Amino acid sequence: MRILITGGAGFIGSHIVESLVRQGHDVVVYDNFSTGSRANLTGVTTACEVIEGDIRDLDALAKAAKGAEIISHQAAQLEIFKSSDDPKFDLDINTIGTLNVLAVGLQCGAHKVVNASSACIYGQVEGLTPESCYPRPNWAYGVSKLAAEKYADIYNDYHRLPIVHLRYGITYGEREWYRRVLTIFIKRAIAGSAPVIFGDGQQIRDFVYVGDLVRLHNECLHNERANGQAFNAGTGRPTTIKELARQVVAASGKTLVPIHEETPEGAFSALVPDKRRNAQELKTMLLDVRKAKEILGWEPTFSLQEGVRREYVWAQDNLTRWQPIRYTE
């Protein structure tokens, strides 16, 4: 099939591109390279078409989508602080940009759009969170992703354009962008410095390895039972930030004792240059993934130990790509 992947040069998008190229699909990457990188496409550049463009540019997007049978919409504004400081900018990319993708999908006669959503639509929830949980986002980013879902549902229900939403947990793995907690832990460990944990480290997250997420994504491309559905893309396994630090130390093989820093929410770290602790920080993000198993037969297979080991090995050989933390301009 001819498949357009918006944000295909990003962390997750590039893994999707690789998998689809290996399967023999005709892949078109559409990316503005604001956060994505051509280095992420090394090895598949000659096997796919790469178009530099922005999802807010409707004409350019329509041209890139010509003939596409499937659109995988991975392009997004991901910066939590940016969404809070400039919610209109966040809305413009994540919601208006998605509306452009939907309009183009209808125009080009696509058979399906797979939409990258986020577990951030749920907000502060205690315990295991199913897809039926009432969404109450705590960040503007979650609001823009939720709005994008609702607009897409209209296209699914009334315009005969099948939509699948994938609500990503904390996806990690090779090529993860540098700023999130795991990348900072790993970079410090490679340098022989201990991980720095904000607070007591008891915050719970659902870390899903990118390879598992790609398998779920690709199942949704082909399986008509996915149409019109939203699926949590996580593991259902709780991991505290304290445990994550322990896994990184184990992967390093070094004797490192994690440091706890009492950084207030929204403030900069005194120990990690340029790193800010999220405001309105989630206490728990834990996704119930039984729906994907029941409908699609998918379940995550990678352990956190193996996934962290793989990212650590990759980072050792690609540390120059993890430059000082930068926030979206």
C-alpha positions as CSV (number, residue, x, y, z in Angstrom):
1,M,0.0,0.0,0.0
2,R,1.0,3.6,-0.4
3,I,1.2,5.0,3.2
4,L,1.7,8.6,4.2
5,I,3.3,9.1,7.6
6,T,3.2,12.6,9.1
7,G,6.0,13.1,11.5
8,G,7.8,10.2,10.0
9,A,11.2,11.5,10.9
10,G,10.5,11.6,14.6
11,F,11.3,9.1,17.2
12,I,8.1,6.9,16.9
13,G,7.4,7.8,13.3
14,S,10.8,6.7,12.1
15,H,10.3,3.3,13.7
16,I,7.0,2.9,12.0
17,V,8.6,4.0,8.7
18,E,11.3,1.3,9.0
19,S,8.8,-1.4,9.8
20,L,6.5,-0.6,6.8
21,V,9.5,-0.3,4.4
22,R,10.6,-3.7,5.5
23,Q,7.1,-5.0,4.7
24,G,7.4,-3.6,1.2
25,H,4.9,-0.7,1.4
26,D,5.3,2.5,-0.6
27,V,6.1,4.9,2.2
28,V,5.9,8.7,2.1
29,V,7.4,10.6,5.0
30,Y,6.0,14.1,5.6
31,D,7.9,16.0,8.3
32,N,8.8,19.7,9.0
33,F,12.0,18.5,10.9
34,S,11.3,20.8,13.8
35,T,12.0,17.9,16.2
36,G,12.4,15.0,13.8
37,S,15.8,14.2,12.2
38,R,17.0,12.8,8.9
39,A,19.4,10.8,11.0
40,N,16.4,8.8,12.3
41,L,15.8,7.6,8.7
42,T,19.3,6.4,8.1
43,G,19.0,3.1,6.3
44,V,15.6,3.7,4.7
45,T,16.1,7.1,3.0
46,T,16.5,5.6,-0.4
47,A,13.5,3.2,0.2
48,C,10.9,5.9,0.9
49,E,10.0,9.3,-0.3
50,V,10.8,12.1,2.2
51,I,8.9,15.4,1.9
52,E,9.7,18.4,4.1
53,G,6.4,20.1,5.0
54,D,4.1,21.2,7.8
55,I,0.7,19.7,8.6
56,R,-0.6,23.3,9.0
57,D,0.2,23.8,5.2
58,L,-3.0,22.2,3.7
59,D,-1.9,22.5,0.1
60,A,1.5,20.9,0.7
61,L,0.0,18.2,2.8
62,A,-2.7,17.4,0.1
63,K,0.1,17.2,-2.5
64,A,2.1,14.8,-0.4
65,A,-1.0,12.6,0.4
66,K,-2.0,12.1,-3.3
67,G,-2.6,8.5,-3.9
68,A,-2.2,7.5,-0.2
69,E,-4.3,4.5,0.8
70,I,-3.4,4.9,4.5
71,I,-2.4,7.9,6.6
72,S,-0.5,7.4,9.8
73,H,-0.7,10.7,11.6
74,Q,2.3,10.9,14.0
75,A,3.1,14.6,13.7
76,A,2.5,16.6,16.9
77,Q,3.6,19.3,19.3
78,L,4.8,17.3,22.2
79,E,6.2,20.0,24.6
80,I,4.2,20.2,27.8
81,F,5.6,23.5,28.9
82,K,5.0,25.0,25.4
83,S,1.4,23.8,25.5
84,S,0.9,25.6,28.8
85,D,2.8,28.8,27.9
86,D,1.2,29.0,24.4
87,P,-2.0,26.9,24.2
88,K,-2.9,28.5,20.9
89,F,0.3,27.2,19.3
90,D,-0.3,23.8,20.7
91,L,-3.9,23.8,19.4
92,D,-2.8,25.0,16.0
93,I,-0.5,22.0,15.5
94,N,-2.3,19.2,17.4
95,T,-5.9,20.0,16.6
96,I,-6.0,22.3,13.5
97,G,-3.1,20.2,12.0
98,T,-5.1,17.0,12.6
99,L,-8.2,18.6,11.0
100,N,-6.0,19.2,7.9
101,V,-4.9,15.5,7.9
102,L,-8.5,14.4,8.1
103,A,-9.6,16.7,5.3
104,V,-6.7,15.5,3.1
105,G,-7.5,11.9,4.0
106,L,-11.1,12.3,2.8
107,Q,-9.9,14.2,-0.3
108,C,-7.4,11.5,-1.4
109,G,-9.7,8.6,-0.8
110,A,-7.7,7.1,2.0
111,H,-9.0,3.8,3.5
112,K,-8.0,4.7,7.0
113,V,-6.2,7.2,9.3
114,V,-4.3,6.0,12.3
115,N,-4.1,8.9,14.7
116,A,-1.4,9.1,17.4
117,S,-3.2,10.3,20.5
118,S,-2.0,10.3,24.1
119,A,-2.7,9.0,27.5
120,C,-2.5,12.6,28.6
121,I,-6.1,13.0,27.6
122,Y,-7.1,11.2,30.8
123,G,-5.4,13.6,33.2
124,Q,-5.0,12.7,36.9
125,V,-6.4,9.2,37.3
126,E,-5.7,6.7,40.1
127,G,-5.0,3.1,39.2
128,L,-5.4,1.2,35.9
129,T,-7.1,3.4,33.2
130,P,-9.4,1.9,30.6
131,E,-10.3,3.6,27.3
132,S,-13.8,4.3,28.8
133,C,-12.4,6.5,31.5
134,Y,-13.9,10.0,31.4
135,P,-11.1,12.3,30.1
136,R,-10.2,15.3,32.2
137,P,-6.7,16.5,30.9
138,N,-4.5,18.4,33.3
139,W,-2.4,19.9,30.5
140,A,-3.3,21.9,27.5
141,Y,-1.5,19.3,25.4
142,G,-4.0,16.7,26.6
143,V,-6.9,19.0,25.6
144,S,-5.6,19.5,22.0
145,K,-5.1,15.7,21.6
146,L,-8.6,15.0,22.9
147,A,-10.1,17.6,20.6
148,A,-8.3,16.0,17.7
149,E,-9.8,12.7,18.6
150,K,-13.3,14.1,18.7
151,Y,-12.9,15.8,15.3
152,A,-11.6,12.5,13.9
153,D,-14.6,10.6,15.3
154,I,-16.9,12.8,13.3
155,Y,-15.0,11.8,10.1
156,N,-15.3,8.2,11.2
157,D,-19.0,8.4,12.0
158,Y,-20.3,10.6,9.3
159,H,-17.8,10.9,6.5
160,R,-16.9,7.2,6.1
161,L,-13.2,7.7,6.8
162,P,-12.2,5.0,9.3
163,I,-10.2,6.3,12.2
164,V,-8.1,4.4,14.8
165,H,-6.8,6.3,17.9
166,L,-3.7,5.0,19.7
167,R,-3.4,6.6,23.1
168,Y,0.4,6.4,23.7
169,G,1.8,5.8,27.2
170,I,5.4,6.7,27.8
171,T,7.0,5.3,24.7
172,Y,10.8,4.7,24.9
173,G,13.5,3.1,23.0
174,E,16.3,3.9,20.4
175,R,16.1,7.4,19.0
176,E,14.0,8.7,21.9
177,W,14.4,12.5,22.1
178,Y,16.6,14.0,24.8
179,R,14.7,15.7,27.6
180,R,12.5,13.0,29.1
181,V,13.4,11.3,32.3
182,L,14.8,8.0,30.9
183,T,17.1,9.8,28.4
184,I,18.5,12.0,31.2
185,F,19.0,9.0,33.5
186,I,20.8,7.2,30.7
187,K,23.0,10.1,29.6
188,R,24.1,10.7,33.2
189,A,24.8,7.0,33.8
190,I,27.0,6.9,30.6
191,A,29.0,9.8,32.0
192,G,29.3,8.0,35.4
193,S,26.9,10.3,37.2
194,A,24.0,9.1,39.3
195,P,20.4,9.5,38.1
196,V,18.6,12.5,39.7
197,I,15.0,11.8,40.8
198,F,12.5,14.6,41.5
199,G,10.9,14.0,44.9
200,D,10.5,10.6,46.4
201,G,10.4,8.8,43.0
202,Q,7.1,7.1,43.7
203,Q,5.4,8.6,40.6
204,I,3.9,5.8,38.5
205,R,4.3,5.6,34.8
206,D,3.5,3.1,32.0
207,F,6.6,2.7,29.9
208,V,6.0,0.9,26.6
209,Y,8.9,-0.1,24.3
210,V,8.7,1.4,20.8
211,G,8.9,-2.0,19.1
212,D,5.7,-3.1,20.9
213,L,3.9,0.1,20.0
214,V,4.9,-0.3,16.3
215,R,3.4,-3.8,16.3
216,L,0.1,-2.4,17.7
217,H,0.1,0.3,15.1
218,N,0.7,-2.1,12.2
219,E,-2.0,-4.4,13.4
220,C,-4.4,-1.4,13.3
221,L,-3.5,-0.7,9.7
222,H,-4.7,-4.1,8.5
223,N,-7.4,-5.1,10.9
224,E,-10.8,-3.8,10.2
225,R,-11.9,-4.6,13.8
226,A,-9.7,-1.6,14.8
227,N,-11.8,0.9,12.8
228,G,-13.6,3.5,14.9
229,Q,-11.8,2.4,18.0
230,A,-9.4,3.9,20.5
231,F,-6.7,1.7,22.1
232,N,-4.4,2.3,25.0
233,A,-0.8,1.7,23.9
234,G,0.9,0.8,27.1
235,T,1.7,-2.3,29.2
236,G,-0.6,-2.2,32.2
237,R,2.6,-2.6,34.3
238,P,3.3,0.1,36.8
239,T,6.8,1.4,37.1
240,T,7.9,4.0,39.6
241,I,10.5,6.6,38.6
242,K,12.6,5.2,41.4
243,E,12.5,1.7,39.8
244,L,13.3,3.2,36.4
245,A,16.5,4.7,37.8
246,R,17.4,1.3,39.3
247,Q,16.9,-0.3,35.8
248,V,19.2,2.3,34.2
249,V,21.9,1.8,36.9
250,A,21.6,-2.0,36.3
251,A,22.0,-1.5,32.5
252,S,25.1,0.6,33.0
253,G,26.8,-2.0,35.1
254,K,28.2,0.8,37.3
255,T,27.9,1.5,41.0
256,L,25.7,4.5,41.1
257,V,23.4,5.7,43.9
258,P,20.4,7.7,42.6
259,I,20.0,11.2,44.0
260,H,16.7,12.6,45.2
261,E,16.2,16.3,44.5
262,E,13.3,18.3,46.0
263,T,12.6,20.4,42.9
264,P,9.2,22.1,43.0
265,E,6.8,21.4,40.2
266,G,7.4,23.8,37.3
267,A,10.9,24.7,38.6
268,F,14.3,24.1,37.1
269,S,16.6,21.4,38.5
270,A,19.7,22.5,40.4
271,L,21.5,19.3,39.4
272,V,20.4,18.7,35.8
273,P,21.2,21.7,33.5
274,D,18.1,23.1,31.8
275,K,15.7,20.4,33.0
276,R,12.4,21.6,34.4
277,R,10.0,19.5,36.5
278,N,6.5,19.3,34.9
279,A,3.9,21.5,36.5
280,Q,0.7,19.8,37.5
281,E,2.7,16.6,37.5
282,L,0.9,13.3,37.0
283,K,1.0,11.1,40.0
284,T,-0.1,8.0,38.0
285,M,-0.2,7.1,34.4
286,L,-1.1,3.4,34.0
287,L,-3.0,2.1,31.0
288,D,-5.4,-0.8,30.8
289,V,-4.5,-2.6,27.6
290,R,-7.0,-5.5,27.7
291,K,-9.1,-4.0,24.9
292,A,-6.2,-4.3,22.4
293,K,-5.6,-7.8,23.4
294,E,-9.3,-8.8,23.2
295,I,-10.0,-7.1,19.8
296,L,-6.6,-7.3,18.1
297,G,-4.8,-10.1,19.8
298,W,-2.0,-7.7,20.7
299,E,0.0,-7.5,23.9
300,P,3.4,-6.0,24.8
301,T,6.2,-8.5,24.9
302,F,9.3,-6.4,25.9
303,S,10.3,-6.2,29.5
304,L,11.4,-2.9,30.9
305,Q,14.8,-4.4,31.6
306,E,15.3,-5.4,28.0
307,G,13.9,-2.1,26.6
308,V,16.1,0.0,28.8
309,R,19.1,-2.1,27.9
310,R,18.5,-1.6,24.2
311,E,18.1,2.2,24.6
312,Y,21.2,2.3,26.7
313,V,23.3,0.5,24.1
314,W,22.0,2.8,21.4
315,A,22.7,5.9,23.4
316,Q,26.3,4.9,24.0
317,D,26.9,4.9,20.2
318,N,24.7,8.0,19.5
319,L,25.4,10.3,22.5
320,T,26.2,13.3,20.2
321,R,22.5,13.3,19.2
322,W,21.6,14.0,22.9
323,Q,22.7,17.6,23.0
324,P,21.8,19.9,25.9
325,I,18.1,20.1,26.7
326,R,16.2,22.5,24.5
327,Y,12.6,23.5,24.7
328,T,10.5,24.3,21.6
329,E,10.9,27.8,20.4
